[in-house]
Amino acid sequence: MEDGATCSTVDAQTLISKLQSDAADSLAALCVESMLAQPVGSLVPRSVVVSTTRKALAAWLESPTAVSTLNQVVESVANRLQTERRPLKDVMANEVRLALREVIGRPFSPDRKLVLTIIDREPTRDLVRQLLLDTVLEFGRRASAPVAGMARGLGSLARMAGEKVKSRTGGLGSLVGAVSDEVERQLEKRAVEFVDSALAGVFGQIADAVSDPRQAAEAAELRTAIFDGALELTGPQLAREIGNLDVAGGAEILRAGLERWLAAPSSEAQLAELVGHLLERDEQRVLSVVLSEIGLLEVTREVAREQLAVRIRAIAATPEFGAWLAALT
């Protein structure tokens, strides 16, 4: 019995030694190839994805430090941005910037009804209505300035006519003021009516500008100009906007909403449906085939082997692994 125990101990030590060298690579390759040969659904079963997602959400919702940790991460990012004074166009790699600019500048014409569904909302209408109204009223006031000047001239002549004329007219200056007020009221009333009737046309023109294939080049120029403007932003400017986001407050709102959703009886079915949509196409297909189609098979195989071999060597070097292995022999 003692000889057998000694032999088992020697075998365990030999295995540990091998796992810390070349054997780790072959074991890692064996594990990776075994996984690549499995259907996607067997590696990530729907039921496991659903239950794991629910558990992860529940753990985050119950964590007293989740929001504060998120806030610390955002604060760290903002602090780092504060030190970067260069605009984004100088920070971003030139090749990446040009590629993104080219993609954004490609002609694209979305469906007109889709565009109207997105932009023609009551808050948007209120904003555009106010902007149009301010513009129309300002134009009306400027256009009526010569008339007001003539009225002021008449008022000067009236004052020169003396008290007798004043008593008979009741004060021409008051009359001029009353006429000016009435003109202003009529102007505002007609401006409101004009703006309300023009809103539908304005949104229609915006939709046409975005969705009309004949204006695709102009829409692409607009997107490119917006992209170029965004690249002019500096780190401190972005940091200031991140600070204005109130990430902690937003996270609390999100957490409360998720809590209500998880507590709802329908959440289980909705989550299962979402996971089903994500896995539907590839669930029965072998993982290596899926990765090959998107050009990631070889790099996945190489990286997975290297990283798994590193972990195997690290585990084999621990006393805990030696004790575990000795207990098996």
Beta strands, then each sheet from edge to edge (+ up, - down):
end
